[in-house]
Amino acid sequence: MTDDAAVAREPLIVLERLTKRYGTIIALDGVNAIVDGQVIGLLGPNGAGKSTLLKALLGLIPYQGRARVLGLDAAEHGTSIRDRVGYMPEQEAFLAGMNAVEQCTYAGELSGLPRTEAMQRAHAALYYAGLEEKRYQPIDGYSTGMKQRVKLAQALVHDPEILFLDEPTNGLDPRSRDEMLELITELPGRRNCAIVLSTHLLPDVERICDQAVIMHKGRVRFVGTIDELRGARGSTALAIELKADAAQLAEVLTAAGATCAVDSAVTLTVTLPAGSTTQLVFRHARDAGLQVRSIGVHRQTVEAAFLRVIGDESAQVAP
């Protein structure tokens, strides 16, 4: 077995007791996590530690503990990691007076590409980002949406294996936001890369991500798939659809000891009493003359699941 083969089988990111302090402020508080997947949503309110985590993973800041990216230790091999990872920062970091081609070419050269190859890749990345017609215009005059596209292009220019995207839809109008999310969605298939999408916009994660990492107050509160997050592992809540009269079924099931929430005229969410099965639902629906169309496990929205996770101060899913 070669060393390269062993590294290739490692998860994208491994964190062990990762800690970062700024004076008395603890930005990362002993984080443990194994993160893998194709499109990973890094979630958390502002100040949760998301941007600090990305900078640590890129080897840009000192820290305590361990952080591995693509099998490489970020403290020791930051340069090698940055050669294989593309970073789209939240804040603008453009050089004054440059146009998009110059900016992306410069980013490619910083990644170790010869100038000619860097320029060729800059044109290709800007074309992918939808800026081919305006790539020679000064970035200073770009709209917010165009600047976000330049940041995406410069992160792509060296053909990375992972993209770290820090709040890529911030400040965008609805149309530009949709277009940016479409570009991100296509990246794994077209560029053969994984994506870590750092954001506080939960609809973006629900729309395009297959994995989630939730951070709160410098700690990881959840790591897993979106289905696991929404499914509230261990939940006994049921989503029930009727032909009509959900409120009537809720009334009779409540009398039988269930906890019910009527969601619409034909749907309700039910938590059965301990030891009961769905036969309780069918029996009471039959006695009430109601027709049950479907019963399934209740799945929360990502927003509801997120609020549940960060609301539990004791929750931390770690390997």
C-alpha atoms as one frame of an Amber mdcrd trajectory, in Angstrom:
protein
   0.000   0.000   0.000   1.444   3.371  -0.995   1.331   6.479   1.173  -0.651
   8.244  -1.553  -3.309   5.536  -1.463  -3.610   5.824   2.315  -4.008   9.593
   2.136  -6.589   9.319  -0.633  -8.870   7.270   1.622  -8.798   9.782   4.464
 -11.800  12.042   5.079 -11.651  15.556   3.679 -11.218  17.119   7.114 -10.276
  15.720  10.522 -10.300  17.932  13.630  -8.919  16.911  17.022  -9.268  19.252
  20.026  -8.878  22.233  17.695  -8.675  25.408  19.767  -8.084  29.031  18.801
  -8.035  31.985  21.202  -7.895  35.703  20.500  -6.920  37.063  23.893  -9.770
  36.178  26.226 -12.079  35.236  23.331 -12.283  31.530  22.476 -13.083  31.315
  18.751 -12.663  27.514  18.532 -13.230  25.526  21.690 -11.653  22.060  21.485
 -13.392  21.065  18.264 -13.513  17.355  17.346 -15.039  16.300  14.038 -14.598
  14.107  10.973 -16.048  15.854   7.911 -16.588  14.195   4.552 -18.974  14.469
   1.635 -19.461  16.267  -1.660 -21.224  19.535  -0.781 -20.881  20.281   2.937
 -22.754  23.099   4.620 -20.776  24.746   7.428 -23.548  26.376   9.444 -23.688
  28.682  12.388 -24.730  32.159  13.490 -22.293  35.037  13.074 -19.450  34.581
  15.535 -19.833  30.794  15.690 -16.240  30.226  14.538 -16.824  29.280  10.889
 -14.372  31.711   9.265 -11.764  31.028  11.946 -12.085  27.301  11.245 -11.527
  27.809   7.506  -8.426  29.939   8.142  -7.045  27.280  10.488  -7.650  24.572
   7.900  -5.749  26.618   5.329  -2.792  27.015   7.680  -3.249  30.787   7.784
  -3.442  31.143  11.583  -1.772  29.347  14.505  -3.909  27.132  16.739  -3.804
  24.386  19.334  -4.832  20.802  18.654  -4.778  19.166  15.233  -6.405  19.856
  11.882  -5.937  17.661   8.817  -7.113  18.468   5.293  -6.801  15.831   2.564
  -4.566  13.903   4.947  -2.183  16.840   5.497  -1.555  18.552   8.819  -2.597
  22.208   8.427  -0.014  23.482  10.916   2.887  21.849   9.066   1.716  21.714
   5.453  -0.336  24.879   4.942   1.331  25.658   1.615   0.629  22.169   0.246
  -2.986  22.405   1.406  -3.453  25.791  -0.261  -2.107  24.277  -3.492  -4.994
  21.775  -3.373  -7.748  23.920  -1.873  -9.520  26.939  -3.338 -10.632  29.690
  -0.958 -13.374  32.228  -1.637 -13.175  34.672   1.289 -16.144  36.504   2.720
 -14.408  39.877   2.566 -13.162  41.447  -0.647  -9.419  41.160  -1.199  -8.944
  42.657  -4.663  -5.875  44.638  -5.705  -6.799  48.174  -6.750  -6.926  48.814
 -10.480  -6.841  45.172 -11.581  -9.319  43.674 -13.998 -10.737  40.186 -13.496
  -8.207  38.467 -15.768  -5.287  40.089 -13.969  -6.714  39.236 -10.548  -7.337
  35.575 -11.383  -3.991  35.229 -13.161  -2.262  36.607 -10.090  -4.165  34.120
  -7.890  -3.016  31.314 -10.176   0.601  32.424  -9.969   0.370  32.558  -6.168
  -0.744  28.913  -6.349   2.440  28.022  -8.216   1.230  28.074 -11.823   3.491
  29.489 -14.567   2.164  32.828 -15.800   1.030  31.552 -19.210  -0.871  28.637
 -17.711  -2.274  30.859 -14.968  -3.654  33.258 -17.574  -5.197  30.448 -19.605
  -6.890  29.048 -16.514  -8.009  32.538 -15.478  -9.923  32.916 -18.749 -11.497
  29.457 -18.307 -12.499  30.145 -14.684 -14.019  33.521 -15.557 -15.908  31.952
 -18.436 -17.332  29.363 -16.047 -18.286  32.109 -13.594 -20.147  33.980 -16.330
 -17.780  36.958 -16.656 -16.263  36.279 -20.066 -17.691  39.488 -21.600 -16.566
  41.789 -18.774 -13.318  40.162 -17.725 -11.169  43.083 -18.931 -13.125  45.732
 -17.025 -11.661  47.023 -13.728 -13.073  45.116 -10.748 -13.508  48.412  -8.868
 -16.540  49.142 -11.059 -18.178  45.720 -10.679 -21.489  45.131  -8.946 -21.590
  43.003  -5.785 -22.742  39.998  -7.807 -19.894  40.360 -10.304 -17.336  40.684
  -7.508 -18.637  37.469  -5.950 -18.162  35.745  -9.300 -14.569  36.988  -9.518
 -13.903  35.611  -6.028 -15.309  32.261  -7.133 -13.193  32.275 -10.311  -9.960
  33.063  -8.451 -10.700  30.189  -6.051 -11.104  27.836  -9.023  -8.157  28.945
 -11.125  -5.669  26.322  -9.879  -8.160  23.417 -10.224  -8.499  22.609  -6.491
  -9.719  19.375  -4.935 -11.781  21.232  -2.311 -13.379  24.663  -2.410 -13.894
  26.649   0.795 -16.663  29.150   0.044 -17.197  31.693   2.825 -20.658  33.317
   2.564 -20.694  33.237  -1.276 -24.266  34.595  -1.569 -23.873  37.473   0.892
 -25.280  40.743  -0.419 -26.742  39.224  -3.600 -30.210  39.950  -4.941 -32.519
  36.925  -5.390 -31.638  36.389  -9.054 -27.867  36.656  -8.491 -28.176  34.369
  -5.474 -29.954  31.722  -7.555 -27.301  31.968 -10.250 -24.465  31.638  -7.728
 -26.077  28.570  -6.139 -26.504  27.008  -9.593 -22.788  27.525 -10.286 -21.868
  25.946  -6.947 -24.219  22.999  -7.502 -22.541  22.170 -10.813 -18.974  22.367
  -9.496 -18.535  18.816  -8.096 -19.594  17.233 -11.382 -17.873  19.656 -13.728
 -14.689  20.346 -11.749 -14.421  17.120  -9.730 -14.096  18.907  -6.397 -15.725
  18.854  -2.986 -17.241  22.008  -1.510 -17.395  23.389   2.009 -20.053  26.113
   1.990 -19.797  28.360   5.050 -23.010  30.319   5.524 -25.677  31.475   7.927
 -28.318  31.263   5.164 -30.099  27.993   5.887 -32.152  27.869   2.653 -28.875
  27.764   0.689 -27.787  24.653   2.591 -31.172  22.964   2.273 -31.073  23.567
  -1.460 -27.610  22.301  -2.427 -25.828  20.464   0.425 -25.747  16.747   1.247
 -23.814  17.082   4.531 -23.896  19.596   7.364 -21.582  20.772  10.125 -23.264
  23.041  12.671 -21.140  25.313  14.856 -22.198  27.414  17.818 -20.041  29.362
  20.259 -16.833  27.861  18.879 -17.939  24.242  19.132 -19.305  21.683  16.679
 -22.879  20.759  17.616 -23.702  18.425  14.725 -21.916  16.513  11.953 -23.865
  14.344   9.529 -26.039  14.193   6.465 -28.847  16.633   5.760 -31.280  13.715
   6.009 -29.952  12.866   9.479 -30.239  16.506  10.515 -33.799  16.896   9.252
 -34.868  13.467  10.441 -34.009  14.258  14.065 -32.396  10.886  14.720 -34.375
   8.983  17.331 -37.551  11.029  16.805 -40.889   9.224  17.031 -42.879  12.028
  15.396 -45.056  11.000  12.460 -46.235  13.025   9.477 -49.790  11.968   8.633
 -51.817  12.940   5.579 -55.601  12.433   5.428 -58.247  12.859   2.768 -59.887
  15.443   5.039 -60.439  16.570   8.650 -56.941  16.472  10.151 -58.232  18.454
  13.116 -60.756  15.731  13.945 -58.086  13.026  13.961 -55.865  15.253  16.110
 -58.696  15.549  18.622 -59.255  11.815  18.977 -55.529  10.987  19.041 -54.925
  13.644  21.705 -57.629  12.009  23.807 -55.732   8.728  23.364 -52.536  10.256
  24.784 -50.778  11.424  21.615 -49.288  14.874  21.061 -50.618  16.426  17.870
 -49.997  19.518  15.760 -52.349  20.261  12.864 -50.283  21.507   9.938 -53.095
  21.948   7.422 -56.638  20.778   6.739 -55.305  17.391   5.654 -51.935  17.004
   7.444 -50.785  16.757  11.038 -47.685  15.854  13.028 -48.158  13.269  15.764
 -45.978  11.946  18.563 -47.488   8.704  19.804 -47.614   7.745  23.494 -44.889
   5.386  24.707 -45.361   1.798  23.542 -47.878   2.705  20.821 -47.572   1.949
  17.107 -49.171   3.306  13.970 -52.019   0.864  14.582 -53.297   3.432  17.093
 -53.616   5.959  14.287 -55.361   3.589  11.907 -57.774   2.357  14.567 -58.886
   5.817  15.648 -59.065   7.057  12.054 -61.304   4.099  11.136 -63.566   4.641
  14.157 -63.898   8.321  13.230 -64.639   7.521   9.590 -61.457   9.221   8.346
 -59.254   8.057   5.462 -55.477   8.009   6.044 -53.542   8.578   2.840 -49.982
   8.302   4.165 -47.895   7.991   7.316 -44.172   8.653   7.464 -41.413   9.858
   9.774 -41.723  13.584  10.342 -38.809  15.471   8.777 -37.988  18.909  10.073
 -36.915  21.736   7.831 -33.214  22.521   8.006 -34.100  25.758   9.790 -36.104
  23.971  12.486 -33.416  21.327  12.903 -30.705  23.990  13.111 -32.559  25.836
  15.857 -33.061  22.560  17.711 -29.341  21.756  17.550 -27.963  25.128  18.629
 -30.636  25.371  21.293 -29.211  22.289  23.020 -26.095  23.551  24.783 -25.079
  19.976  25.630 -25.311  18.676  22.051 -22.077  17.800  20.307 -21.847  15.062
  17.738 -18.209  14.068  17.476 -16.476  10.919  16.265
